[in-house]
Amino acid sequence: MNHYGAEEFEGVDLRSASTFGAVPDEFQRLWTPHRLAYIENGQQPSKDDCPFCLAPEMSDEEALIVHRGTHAFVLLNLYPYNSGHLLVCPYRHIAMYDEATVEETAEIASLTQEAMRVLKKVARNDGYNIGMNQGRVAGAGIADHLHQHVVPRWATDSNFFPIIAKSKAITALLGDVRSAVAQAWREQN
C-alpha cells in the first residue's frame, strides 16, 4: 500500500466536512483515497500505444467505434460512467483543444451534437454531461490525446452509487450498446 494507506487513519478522529477548511460551507467532501494510486501511477501511454491512435486501425466492433468522420471519430468509452458514454476524438494525436485545427474543432462539435441526437434516440436519456479534461492535473485519463466526453444522464441516475456502494449500474454490454448506437447513427444520416 502507498504512503496514504488506510492503516494510517486508524484511530484518527474524523470530523464533519462542514468543520474543516478555512470557511465552513454546505459542501460535503468525498474522501476517495483509492484515486491516489491512479493519479500517482496512471502512466500516460506513448504515442505508439495511445488507444485513441490505435482504435481507427481496428475494426469498428473491436475498437467500439460508432462513427468515423473525416477529422474525428466517435467511440464508446471502455470504462463508461453510464451506458452509452461516448468519446469524440480527433484522428491526430494532439493533447490540447487549442492545438486542434479549425476543421477538427468543427467536426468535434458537429459529432458531439450528432452523438446527442443519436443517444437521445437510443437511450431516451434526459440530459448530458459534455466536456473535455485538458491535461493530467485536470483529470484526463489519456491526457496526450484530445477527447470529448458525451455522457447520457437520466433523471433517475444514482450519481454517487459508484463511490458509496462501489458499484456501477451499467445496463447493457458494450458490444450491444455499440451496435445500437452505430445503427442509429447510420439511420440518422
Disulfide bonds with the S-S distance in Angstrom:
none
